């Protein structure tokens, strides 16, 4: 999506109006900063949870407990938490899209008042979207991680069911193929819906930006 920074009309804005726009711009920066802090906190919580669960699994395994059940429960908890983190990431990126778009519109107003430095800030920040190429790439990486956890949960669940049905027979070649198929199914059932959700959030951001900018420029 390409944004046109040219302005063919000049509007007279009073000093109080400029002061208000600057204050509003400051507020939008604070909102985005808080949103980014929430993202970093979630990442830290996610990594801490992974370390805690892995540590618990190792301890229980050393105590000769039912290791398969413990690993399954740990994988399930990580899977649910990763899905929650992914959803919260999307919500926060939507908030960041709104704040960046507001900043863009405010700076356009300041440019129209004669403050040409605002144009430089617009060019530095780039497109007013929270779903930049780099961020979408990172979100797809998180989707891939969720898919791996989904595959692990399905495979461990199937292994638990098999162990309860037959605790003596070793895993045969056919059973191995079933586990591989289960992992593929679990991965697909996790990744496909998350990719669709990510696409919807990204399209919403692009439509919002196009509507606000094109609508304002047509006035």
Steps between C-alpha positions, in 0.01 A plus 500: 500500500646834390418822677511835326655766721432790263255763615345732241300708746616725779277558802541772755524348847509720806766473770260334751409243236866423435559469873207259528630289209843481661346391830288240324810374321675461835206299635506268198872435551436409864221258399723324250786482751272328750382257232859413412578448869210255522642307206842476664342390829309223326816376332676492837207316660499253213871425534473475879207260470689282253800482735281420801308225322815342358655505848191338651499230232865417567442481876197273469679282248793458738255395772384214276144626481271459200725695267274475194204654682718778640651581162153501341367736763803728459460505121128573536565792735764642266267456203212685668731775625661545156156537339411760762825689437437496125149642545622770737775591254240557230286713731799713597611539138150627421536758778840602363345535152242743638762706683738514204213599271393774742857628511513503121177701474614742772832555325318563172304770678823649631650493151198690369560760770853554370702272731710325236696303761194277542552375143846379598347306792241342269774383265703355787210306654379364168157355441259544792439133561578269790529213253828581331687237298736424788216472752295272274808282456539475878131417540532226241791363701273494806236320292760241405588451868132459586474244220790299642340503844167396347670211324671399824174510696316282246788252475541470878125463543498217249801341671323515836191339352713225344685438827174459689363261238812293472782557749705203389531509121789711365440773247481342157573658164128546437458671837790730417326600178183568696694726737653687206158545343360619833781756529427630149129526580568680828737741327254574222198545728700751701678695227220543247251679733776721644618603152140588407461708817830679433391573144168646622674727751748618239227568242302692762802722567555565129132580442493733799810686381371526145160621615633766738774634272311487171187639662692788651691582182175506301351767727 
